[in-house]
Amino acid sequence: MWVNPTSLMQKFALVWVLGIALLCLLGGAFAGFELRPAPVPSTPAAGSPALSVAAAGTLATAFGQVGSLLVNDTPGAQDPPSAQTYQGSIAALDQLLPPVSGSFDVAATADFRLIPQVLEPKYAGWELVFASNPEVLCYDPSAGALSGINATNWPTLVERSGVVMGVANASADPNGYNEIFVLQLEDQLLQGGVPSLYQHFFSGAIGTLATPSPTNAKVEPETQVASLLAAHTVQVFITYRSYAITHHLSFVAFDPRVALGQLDGSDISFYAQASTAVLTSSGGTQKVVGAPVAYAVTVPSNAPNATLGDLFVTTLLSPGGSAILTADGFEPLFPAYSQGTGLPPSLAPEGIPLPPDLSGLLP
């Protein structure tokens, strides 16, 4: 049962949070970000106090910490792990659609294009783009073929005999197609578009379904990268910087023009030169074009605890949430970029319209 909004405990919590907000305003800067008032907890929605989340696998660590902030500041709220599901973004959103038709308070993806494409307008009305997260090359430091690997020589070393690249399923996980884009864009830089690196790990023309090489690539979930490298099942895996940092993996950074981490400017046009195709739920194929890695969040239209979901998003966009994202390797945005209609009034101050460079990439 939720605590009665008029209870003495909740009144005390509200006074305490307002006091913290005032101290924050007077305190200057926090963790390198512009300091903003800490969110004042809303009255939790009636019904279950358990926050439920369906989100990209790489958000598991950060969202768990944000959930803890929310619980600490909201009497009666809970965020049990049993109510959270973290997997490939496409697979996560499928949990909200028939035949599963699950209900969640928060949904978040690693590709901001997915919420408008998959959920809107029936299952969601808006999204806030809250962070970017460049791709990096994680590797097994015990692999002799990769000795001395760095940001310059990695394309040569990963093509050596015995080096197997783990690749995510592009039809379930944006990281799967982002890996493909990284290889294609590196080919653009090194070979003027000749797809030698891409074709070492995949077959299939650019813009069509990419089939992993049976010798050089192994399809595995991105959520298992750390254990796959530790077990020497694969020697390299292209994944997000946040995952590499939170799991203390060895990695090399890509050229910024390849890493998919820039949210504006000429890099977006360069990203669009990469493309592949994915399988759709109807059994057909759909072309996907290279775009920045930009994380987005929404509160689904059928959220059982919509107010709690709104408060989670507010906490995510707060100074404390930004500090968590930064420590985990993300690059948080403030204000966030807003897209769609029906953004709750409590979240309206947190967003500005999606800039043209990004809105032009929406379906």
C-alpha positions in Angstrom: 0.0 0.0 0.0 1.2 3.5 -0.7 1.8 5.9 2.2 -1.1 8.4 2.6 0.0 11.7 1.0 -1.1 13.5 4.1 0.9 11.4 6.5 3.4 13.0 8.8 6.2 10.9 7.2 5.5 12.2 3.7 5.3 15.8 4.9 8.6 15.4 6.6 10.1 13.8 3.4 8.9 16.8 1.3 10.4 19.3 3.7 13.7 17.3 3.7 13.9 17.2 -0.1 13.1 20.9 -0.4 15.9 21.6 2.0 18.3 19.5 0.0 17.2 21.3 -3.2 17.9 24.7 -1.6 21.4 23.5 -0.4 22.1 22.3 -4.0 21.1 25.6 -5.5 23.5 27.4 -3.1 26.3 24.9 -3.6 27.5 25.8 -7.1 28.4 22.9 -9.4 28.0 19.2 -8.9 30.2 16.6 -10.6 31.0 19.0 -13.4 27.4 19.7 -14.4 25.3 22.8 -14.1 23.6 22.4 -10.8 19.8 22.2 -10.8 17.2 21.8 -8.0 16.9 18.2 -7.0 13.4 16.8 -8.0 10.7 17.0 -5.4 9.1 13.5 -5.2 5.5 13.4 -6.4 2.8 11.5 -4.6 3.3 7.9 -5.8 0.5 6.6 -8.0 -2.1 4.4 -6.5 -1.5 0.6 -6.8 1.8 -1.2 -6.7 4.7 0.8 -5.4 7.2 -1.3 -7.5 8.9 0.5 -10.3 8.9 -1.6 -13.5 11.4 -1.0 -16.3 12.0 -2.4 -19.8 15.2 -1.0 -21.1 18.5 -1.5 -23.1 20.9 -3.9 -21.4 23.6 -1.2 -21.1 21.4 0.8 -18.9 21.1 -1.8 -16.2 23.9 -0.5 -13.9 23.0 3.2 -14.3 19.2 2.7 -14.0 19.7 0.6 -10.9 21.6 3.4 -9.2 19.0 6.0 -10.4 16.3 3.7 -9.0 18.1 3.7 -5.6 18.0 7.6 -5.6 14.3 7.5 -6.4 13.6 5.1 -3.6 15.7 7.1 -1.1 13.7 10.2 -1.9 10.2 8.8 -2.3 8.5 7.2 0.8 6.9 3.9 -0.1 8.5 3.5 -3.5 10.4 0.3 -4.4 12.5 -0.8 -7.4 12.8 -4.6 -7.1 15.1 -6.3 -9.6 12.3 -8.7 -10.4 10.3 -5.8 -12.0 13.2 -4.8 -14.2 14.1 -6.3 -17.6 17.3 -5.3 -19.5 18.1 -6.7 -22.9 18.5 -5.5 -26.5 16.5 -2.3 -27.0 14.3 -3.9 -29.7 13.6 -6.9 -27.6 12.9 -4.7 -24.6 10.3 -2.7 -26.5 8.7 -5.9 -27.8 7.8 -6.6 -24.2 5.2 -3.8 -24.4 3.7 -5.1 -27.7 1.3 -8.0 -28.5 1.5 -10.9 -27.9 3.4 -10.1 -24.7 1.6 -6.8 -24.0 3.4 -6.2 -20.8 3.0 -3.0 -18.8 6.0 -1.0 -17.5 6.5 2.3 -15.8 9.6 3.2 -17.8 10.9 2.2 -21.3 14.3 3.2 -22.6 16.4 2.4 -25.6 19.9 2.9 -27.0 18.5 4.2 -30.3 16.2 7.2 -30.0 14.5 6.3 -33.3 12.9 3.2 -31.8 10.4 4.7 -29.4 8.7 6.8 -32.2 9.0 3.9 -34.6 7.8 1.1 -32.3 5.7 2.6 -29.5 4.2 5.8 -30.8 1.4 6.8 -30.9 -0.5 3.8 -29.4 1.9 2.8 -26.6 3.7 6.1 -25.9 3.3 9.7 -26.8 6.8 11.2 -26.1 10.4 10.6 -25.5 13.3 12.4 -23.9 16.8 11.9 -25.4 19.1 12.0 -22.3 22.6 10.7 -23.2 25.0 9.6 -25.8 27.4 6.7 -25.5 30.2 6.1 -28.0 31.2 2.7 -29.3 34.5 1.2 -28.3 36.4 -2.0 -29.1 36.6 -4.2 -26.0 39.3 -6.9 -26.2 40.8 -9.9 -24.4 44.2 -8.6 -23.2 45.5 -12.2 -23.0 45.1 -12.7 -26.8 48.6 -12.8 -28.3 47.3 -11.7 -31.7 46.1 -8.4 -30.1 49.4 -7.6 -28.3 50.0 -3.8 -28.6 46.5 -3.0 -29.9 45.7 0.7 -29.9 43.4 3.2 -31.5 45.4 3.2 -34.7 46.3 -0.4 -35.4 43.1 -2.2 -34.3 41.8 -2.7 -37.8 44.8 -4.7 -38.8 45.1 -6.7 -35.6 41.4 -7.8 -35.5 41.8 -9.4 -38.9 44.6 -11.7 -37.7 44.0 -15.5 -37.6 42.4 -16.7 -34.4 40.7 -13.4 -33.6 36.9 -13.9 -33.3 34.6 -10.9 -32.9 31.4 -11.2 -30.9 28.5 -9.6 -32.6 25.0 -8.9 -31.2 21.8 -9.8 -33.1 21.1 -6.7 -35.1 17.4 -7.5 -35.3 17.0 -7.5 -31.5 19.7 -5.1 -30.4 20.8 -1.7 -31.8 24.4 -2.6 -30.8 24.2 -5.3 -33.4 23.7 -2.8 -36.2 26.0 -0.2 -34.6 28.8 -2.8 -34.7 28.2 -3.1 -38.5 28.2 0.7 -38.9 31.5 1.0 -37.1 33.2 -1.5 -39.4 31.7 0.2 -42.5 32.7 3.7 -41.4 36.2 2.5 -40.6 36.4 1.2 -44.1 35.3 4.6 -45.4 38.2 6.2 -43.5 40.9 3.6 -44.4 39.8 2.2 -47.8 37.6 5.0 -49.3 34.6 2.8 -48.9 36.0 -0.6 -50.0 34.3 -2.9 -47.4 37.3 -5.1 -46.5 37.0 -4.9 -42.7 33.2 -5.3 -42.9 33.5 -8.2 -45.2 36.0 -9.9 -42.9 33.3 -10.4 -40.3 30.1 -10.3 -42.4 28.8 -11.3 -45.8 26.0 -9.4 -47.6 26.0 -6.2 -49.5 26.0 -2.9 -47.6 22.4 -2.0 -46.9 21.1 -5.6 -46.9 21.0 -8.3 -44.2 24.5 -8.9 -42.8 25.4 -12.6 -42.2 28.1 -13.1 -39.6 31.2 -15.0 -40.9 31.2 -18.5 -39.4 34.9 -18.3 -38.9 35.5 -14.8 -37.7 32.3 -13.7 -35.9 30.1 -15.3 -33.2 26.6 -14.0 -32.4 26.3 -13.4 -28.7 24.3 -11.0 -26.4 26.0 -7.7 -25.7 25.0 -8.2 -22.0 27.5 -11.1 -21.9 30.6 -9.4 -23.3 32.5 -9.4 -20.1 32.1 -13.2 -19.5 32.7 -14.0 -23.2 36.0 -12.1 -23.1 37.0 -13.7 -19.8 36.3 -17.1 -21.1 38.2 -16.4 -24.3 35.1 -17.3 -26.3 35.6 -14.2 -28.4 38.7 -11.9 -28.5 37.0 -8.6 -29.4 33.5 -7.1 -29.1 32.4 -3.7 -30.3 30.1 -2.3 -27.6 29.3 0.9 -25.7 31.9 2.7 -23.6 29.6 2.6 -20.6 29.7 -1.2 -20.6 33.5 -1.3 -20.9 33.8 1.1 -18.0 31.3 -0.5 -15.6 32.7 -3.9 -16.3 36.4 -2.8 -16.1 37.2 -4.2 -19.5 40.3 -3.4 -21.7 39.2 -1.3 -24.7 40.4 1.1 -27.3 38.5 4.2 -28.5 37.6 4.7 -32.1 38.1 7.7 -34.2 35.2 10.1 -33.3 33.9 9.9 -36.9 33.5 6.1 -36.4 32.4 5.9 -32.7 28.8 7.2 -33.4 29.0 9.4 -30.3 28.4 12.9 -31.9 24.9 14.3 -31.8 25.3 17.1 -34.3 27.3 18.5 -37.2 28.9 16.8 -40.1 29.5 13.5 -38.3 25.8 12.7 -38.6 26.0 12.9 -42.4 29.1 10.7 -42.3 27.3 8.1 -40.1 24.5 8.0 -42.7 26.9 6.5 -45.2 26.7 3.2 -43.3 23.6 0.9 -43.5 22.4 -2.6 -43.1 19.0 -4.4 -42.8 17.2 -6.1 -40.0 14.4 -8.6 -39.7 11.0 -7.2 -38.7 8.4 -8.8 -36.6 6.3 -9.6 -39.7 9.2 -11.6 -41.2 10.3 -8.9 -43.7 13.4 -6.8 -43.7 13.9 -3.1 -43.0 16.9 -0.9 -43.9 18.6 0.8 -41.0 21.0 3.8 -41.6 23.9 4.8 -39.4 23.0 7.4 -36.7 24.4 8.6 -33.4 24.0 6.4 -30.3 21.4 8.5 -28.4 19.6 7.0 -25.5 15.9 7.9 -25.0 13.3 7.2 -22.3 9.6 7.4 -22.0 6.7 6.5 -19.7 4.4 4.2 -21.7 0.8 5.1 -22.1 -0.3 2.0 -20.1 2.2 2.4 -17.3 0.7 1.0 -14.1 2.5 3.7 -12.0 2.8 6.6 -14.4 3.6 9.1 -11.7 6.3 6.9 -10.4 7.7 6.6 -13.9 7.6 10.3 -14.4 9.5 10.7 -11.1 12.1 8.2 -12.2 12.7 10.2 -15.4 13.0 13.4 -13.4 15.6 11.7 -11.1 17.5 10.4 -14.2 17.7 14.0 -15.5 18.7 15.5 -12.1 22.3 16.3 -11.1 22.5 13.0 -9.2 21.3 11.1 -12.3 23.8 13.0 -14.5 26.6 12.2 -12.1 25.7 8.5 -12.3 25.6 8.5 -16.1 28.9 10.3 -16.3 30.7 7.9 -13.9 29.4 5.0 -16.0 30.8 6.4 -19.3 27.7 8.0 -20.7 27.6 11.6 -21.9 24.4 13.0 -20.4 22.4 15.8 -22.0 20.9 18.8 -20.1 18.5 19.9 -21.1 17.3 16.6 -22.7 15.9 16.6 -26.2 12.1 16.2 -26.3 10.1 14.6 -29.1 6.5 13.7 -29.4 3.4 15.0 -27.7 1.9 14.8 -24.2 5.1 15.3 -22.2 3.9 15.5 -18.5 4.0 19.1 -17.1 6.5 17.9 -14.4 9.0 16.9 -17.1 8.4 19.9 -19.5 11.2 22.0 -17.9 13.7 19.1 -18.5 13.4 19.1 -22.3 14.0 21.3 -25.4 12.9 20.3 -28.9 14.9 17.7 -30.7 17.4 19.6 -33.0 17.0 19.3 -36.8 20.1 17.1 -37.2 18.4 14.4 -35.1 14.7 15.0 -35.9 15.6 14.5 -39.6 16.6 10.9 -38.7 13.2 9.9 -37.3 10.9 7.6 -39.2 
